Amino acid sequence: MTDSLIAVCCAAALTLLLKSAVGLARAGGTDPSAEARSVTSALYGCGIAVLALGLFITLT
């Protein structure tokens, strides 16, 4: 059960980080709101990654 929870958290974090990387590549510097959305996604992805690391350390 805990392994699947950690795997789901890692997959969510990687998805958000990939989404933000693609968004930053497409933004091109002309639309600040697109860059802000990408940075927000990256921050959420990092937060979920830290949560997954905490779960891994705590539960294993």
Stockholm file with secondary structure:
# STOCKHOLM 1.0

chainA/1-60         MTDSLIAVCCAAALTLLLKSAVGLARAGGTDPSAEARSVTSALYGCGIAVLALGLFITLT
#=GR chainA/1-60 SS CHHHHHHHHHHHHHHHHHHHHHHHHHHTTTCHHHHHHHHHHHHHHHHHHHHHHHHHHHHC
#=GC SS_cons        CHHHHHHHHHHHHHHHHHHHHHHHHHHTTTCHHHHHHHHHHHHHHHHHHHHHHHHHHHHC
//
